Amino acid sequence: MSGRVGHFYIDETCIGCGACDHACPGKVDAVYEVPGDFLGRFAIVLEECIDCALCVPLCPVDCIHDARTEGIDLTEGAGGYTRIKELQAWARARDAEPPA
Amino acid sequence: MSNPLALPVDVEPLITSLPLSEEGLIHYEEQFSRHYQGWSEILMENHERLQRGSYSLHWMNTDGANWGKRAKPSSRGLTYTDTNRIPAYGTLPEHAEWRNFAPRGSVREPYRERMPVLDEYVVMERDDVWADNVLTLYEEAKARQWNATRDIPWGELEPLPEDLEKATCQLCTFLTEVEFVAGDFPAKWLYRIPQDFLEVKSFLATQIMDEARHQEVFRKRAIAGGGLLHASPGFEWALKAILEAPTHTMGTFLLNLLGEGLVLSIFRSGEMIAKTFVDKEIFRRCLQDEARHVSYGVLQLKTHLDAAPDREAALEQMHRFADVGEMVILTAFTEAALVEPVAILLAGSLGKIDQGMQGLAHVWTMFIEEYFARCDRAGFDRRARSRIPLSAPWAS
C-alpha cells in the first residue's frame, strides 16, 4: 500500500445510470453502487481511485468532481437533482403528522 | 445466363391456408425473382463451382483483413471497449457508407458492388446516434438485467385500502402505457441505423428489453392488485409525438431526456409514492434501468450539438422541436389519470388528496429542474425559452 488516495468523488446528484462504473479501469474498479440507497447512486473508493478521470465525461449530470480543482461539495447547490430533498422533507412532515 | 438449378424465376403463388398478405407476397416474389438478380448470379456461380468439385478458399486470404490483431480482455472480461482498442475494428466512421450487414473491420471492400443495399438504413451520420457513454451503459445494462417474473417478491404483495389500490393500479396503467412507446421508439430507429454503429444498436436493444420488462412488471402489478384501470388520450398524444419525431436525435431528446426523465422523477419519488414493499422494489429496479436511458439521451444530444457544423442553426432546430414536444409531454403530466393517483398515493388516502397535491407540486418542480439540468449538460439551454411553468399550476 502506497497510502496514496485519489481525488475524484461523486456528489449526491448522481442518478445511478452506472456509466462511470464500467468506465473505471477493470483492475482499479474504484466505483461502486452505494448499498441500500433507493436512488441507486454510485460512489468512488478514494483509496482505489487512480485519478484517471475516464469516468468524468461519461456522466450525464456532471456529478463527478476533482476535489483538487473544484473543492468538495457533496450537495452541489440547490437546483436540479437536489430538488428531491424538498419532496423528502415534505414526506417527513407528512409522516410526522398525528393520525386523524 | 443459363439456369442450372432451374431456379423458380417465375414463382407460382404459394398454396397456403395461412392469412398471408397476397399483395405483399407478390411484391416479394417480384423483387427477388425478377428485379433483384444479384443473388441468383451468386447462387449459379456457387453451384457451378460445387459441380466442378472445386474449392474457393478465398476466405482464407488475409489481404485487407486485420488478421492476427488480437483483442485482449480486461479484468472485466472482453468488452467492446477492449475490442475497439484495435483501430481497424474500433474506428467508427463519421459517415456510414455500408447499407448492409457487412461487419465493420471485415474484408468487405472487394464485394461492395455485389452487396445488396438496404434502403431502410437512413441514419448515416455517427453524431446522430453516438453518445460517449454508450459502451459503458451497454455493459451496465447487461450486468443489471432482472426478471419481472422471479425477482419481484409477488407473494408478499400486501392488500391495500381500495383508494390506494385503485391509485396504484391507475399509476401502473399509465406506466404500462408509456413503457410501450419507450420500447417502440428505439425499435423503430434500431432498424434504421446501419451496422457500422453496432455499439449503439446493441445499447438500443437493451433499452427495448428494459422497456419490455417495465411494461410487463407494471401490467403484472396492476393485475395482481386489482386490475388495469384507465388508458388516457393525454398520454397517447405525448407518446405519438415521441414515436413520430422527425429525426433520431429529436425523438431521443423527447423520449430519453424529457419523457423518461419525467418517469425517472416519478421513480425517484418512489419511496414516497409506493405503499408496499413490493411497489418500492419495482420502482427501485425500474429507476436504475431508466437512468441509463436518460443518460444516453443527454449525451446523444450533446454529441449531436457539439458536432453540428452550424451550432446555432442546430440549436434553433432543436428549440423549435422542443417548443412543441414539451407542450405535448406536458399534456400527459397534467392528466387527471396521472396527477390524481400520484397525489392520493403521496397523501396516503383519497380524503387527503389536497395535501397530496402539495407533495405533487414538489415532484413537478423536481421534474422541471431535473429536465433543465439535463438540457444544460447537453449544451441546450431551455430555461429562457421553455413555456413549462416552474411551479405546478395548482401551487400558488
Interface residues (C-beta under 8 A of the other chain):
Chain A: T13 I15 G16 C17 G18 A19 C20 D21 H22 A23 P25 G26 K27 D29 F38 L39 G40 P57 L58 C59 P60 V61 D62 G79 G80 Y81 R83 I84 E86 L87 Q88 W90 A91 R94
Chain B: S74 S75 R76 T79 D132 N133 L135 T136 L137 E139 E140 A143 R144 L264 R268 S269 G270 E271 M272 K280 R284 L287 Q288 A291 R292 V294 S295 Y296 G297 V298 L299 L346 A347 G348 Q355 Q358 G359 H362 V363 T365 M366 E369 E370 F372 A373 R374 R377
